[in-house]
């Protein structure tokens, strides 16, 4: 699996003016503008890596060597989808579990849209999959792509990167990014600005981390992909 950024965010979640305000710098003073812009980007990258999501709208191409392998039931051999369990078992469930055979997890939630799905068919020709043949779940995080009910993914050529899924992800504009993420970024920018070297050297000083800072990102973390 490979993934490539095709459209970077048009803006950062935290603006230069917001960073200056946080650091008590004069908005009219441009001395630190270049440095602050780089620190904003660095803080955003760090937060996105920790959360395993992207913030301001971005576009990506996801590459797979093939669509998920399936059997008669539409799942990898050795696994039985919940909807294929005996009826007596099904009555014991106190909540519904959706059939997800052949699902594809789309990284970097929040998923806004799947823009195009192309694949190299068994003859070597590149085909665009009709959107009516797949279902996009942009409510789940990460988002999920599945074949339409009653259908399966098409066969592909046995080659690398036979499938390409183009998608748009992110909360939206900077104004749509949660405040907890922005607050964490401002705190990290402040720390990076005040300590601009790899190490900090001090004498007779006790340095203590603020325990609540990193927990600001906890509500936005994607802990794993099913």
C-alpha positions in Angstrom: 0.0 0.0 0.0 1.2 3.5 -0.9 -0.2 6.9 -0.4 0.6 10.2 -2.0 -0.5 13.8 -1.2 -1.9 15.4 -4.3 -3.3 18.6 -2.8 -1.8 20.2 0.3 -3.9 22.2 2.7 -4.7 25.7 1.6 -4.1 27.1 5.0 -2.8 26.0 8.4 -5.2 25.4 11.4 -3.3 28.1 13.3 -2.6 31.4 11.6 0.5 33.5 12.0 -1.4 36.2 13.8 -2.8 33.6 16.3 0.7 32.3 16.9 2.0 35.9 17.5 -0.9 36.6 19.9 -0.1 33.4 21.9 3.6 34.4 22.1 2.8 38.0 23.0 4.6 39.3 19.9 3.8 42.5 18.1 1.6 41.6 15.1 3.3 44.3 13.1 6.8 43.0 13.8 7.8 40.6 11.0 11.2 39.6 12.5 10.0 36.1 13.4 7.5 35.5 10.6 9.5 33.0 8.6 10.5 31.0 11.7 6.9 31.0 13.1 5.5 29.8 9.8 7.9 26.8 9.9 7.0 26.1 13.5 3.3 26.1 12.7 3.8 23.6 9.9 6.0 21.4 12.2 3.4 21.5 15.0 0.6 20.6 12.5 2.6 17.6 11.1 3.3 16.4 14.6 -0.3 16.6 15.7 -1.5 14.9 12.5 0.9 12.1 13.0 -0.2 11.6 16.6 -3.9 11.7 15.7 -3.4 9.7 12.5 -5.7 12.1 10.7 -5.5 15.4 8.7 -7.0 18.7 9.7 -7.5 21.2 6.9 -8.8 19.7 3.7 -6.3 17.7 1.7 -6.4 15.3 -1.2 -4.6 12.0 -1.5 -4.2 9.0 -3.8 -4.2 5.6 -2.1 -2.6 2.7 -4.0 -3.3 -1.0 -3.4 -1.9 -4.0 -5.2 -5.4 -5.4 -5.5 -8.9 -5.1 -4.1 -9.5 -7.0 -0.9 -9.5 -10.8 -1.6 -12.8 -12.5 -1.1 -14.4 -15.9 -1.1 -18.1 -16.8 -1.7 -19.0 -14.8 1.4 -16.9 -11.8 0.4 -14.3 -12.2 3.1 -10.8 -13.4 3.6 -10.8 -17.2 4.1 -10.9 -18.2 7.8 -13.2 -15.3 8.7 -17.0 -15.5 8.8 -18.9 -12.2 8.6 -21.3 -11.6 11.4 -24.3 -11.6 9.0 -23.4 -15.2 8.0 -23.6 -16.6 11.6 -26.3 -19.1 12.5 -29.7 -17.5 13.1 -29.8 -18.6 16.7 -26.6 -16.7 17.3 -27.9 -13.6 15.7 -30.8 -13.3 18.1 -28.4 -13.1 21.0 -26.8 -9.9 19.7 -28.0 -6.7 21.5 -26.7 -4.5 18.7 -26.3 -4.6 14.9 -23.0 -5.2 13.3 -22.8 -4.3 9.6 -21.4 -6.7 7.1 -18.0 -5.4 6.0 -16.6 -8.1 3.8 -14.1 -6.7 1.3 -14.0 -3.3 3.0 -11.2 -0.8 2.4 -10.3 1.5 5.2 -9.5 5.0 3.9 -6.7 6.7 6.0 -6.6 10.2 7.4 -10.1 10.8 8.6 -12.3 12.7 8.4 -13.2 11.3 5.0 -15.0 13.9 2.9 -15.4 12.1 -0.4 -14.0 9.3 -2.6 -13.4 11.2 -5.8 -12.4 8.4 -8.1 -11.5 4.6 -8.1 -9.4 3.3 -10.9 -7.9 -0.1 -11.4 -5.8 -2.1 -13.9 -8.0 -4.9 -15.2 -6.8 -8.4 -16.0 -6.1 -7.4 -19.6 -3.8 -4.5 -18.5 -6.2 -1.7 -19.3 -6.9 1.0 -16.7 -10.6 1.3 -15.9 -12.6 3.8 -13.8 -15.0 2.0 -11.4 -18.6 3.4 -11.7 -19.4 5.1 -8.4 -22.8 3.2 -8.4 -20.8 0.0 -7.7 -19.4 1.1 -4.4 -20.5 2.6 -1.1 -18.7 5.3 0.7 -19.0 5.5 4.5 -17.7 8.9 5.6 -19.3 8.6 9.1 -17.0 6.0 10.4 -13.5 7.0 11.4 -11.5 5.9 9.5 -13.9 6.1 6.5 -14.7 2.9 4.7 -15.2 1.9 1.0 -17.2 -1.3 0.3 -18.6 -2.8 -2.9 -22.3 -2.3 -3.4 -24.5 -4.8 -1.6 -24.7 -8.1 -3.6 -21.5 -7.3 -5.6 -17.8 -7.8 -5.3 -14.7 -5.9 -6.3 -13.5 -6.5 -9.9 -10.5 -8.7 -10.7 -7.2 -6.8 -11.3 -4.0 -7.5 -13.0 -1.4 -9.2 -10.8 0.8 -6.1 -10.5 1.8 -3.5 -8.0 -0.4 -0.5 -7.5 -3.2 -2.0 -9.6 -5.8 0.0 -7.6 -5.9 3.8 -7.1 -8.4 5.5 -4.8 -8.4 9.3 -4.9 -10.0 10.9 -1.9 -10.5 14.1 0.0 -10.0 14.3 3.7 -10.0 16.7 6.6 -12.3 18.7 8.8 -12.6 21.4 6.2 -11.3 25.0 6.6 -9.1 26.2 9.5 -12.2 27.4 11.2 -13.6 23.8 11.3 -10.6 22.3 13.1 -11.5 21.6 16.8 -10.2 24.0 19.3 -8.4 21.3 21.3 -6.1 20.6 18.4 -5.4 24.4 17.9 -4.7 24.8 21.6 -2.2 21.9 21.5 -0.5 23.4 18.4 -0.2 26.8 20.0 1.4 25.3 23.1 3.8 23.3 21.0 4.7 26.3 18.9 5.4 28.3 22.1 7.7 25.5 23.4 9.5 25.2 20.0 9.9 29.0 19.8 11.3 29.4 23.3 13.6 26.3 22.9 15.0 26.6 19.4 17.8 24.0 19.9 17.7 20.2 20.2 18.7 20.3 23.9 18.0 22.8 26.7 20.8 23.6 29.1 20.0 25.1 32.5 21.5 25.2 35.9 19.6 25.0 39.2 16.4 24.8 37.3 13.7 22.2 37.6 11.9 21.6 34.3 8.5 19.9 34.5 6.2 18.9 31.7 2.6 20.0 31.8 0.8 16.7 32.1 -2.5 17.9 30.5 -0.9 19.2 27.2 -0.7 16.0 25.2 -4.1 14.8 26.5 -5.6 17.6 24.5 -5.2 15.4 21.4 -6.7 12.3 22.9 -10.3 12.9 21.7 -9.0 13.1 18.1 -6.7 10.1 18.0 -7.4 7.2 15.7 -6.1 4.4 17.7 -6.1 1.7 15.0 -7.5 0.6 11.7 -9.8 -2.5 11.9 
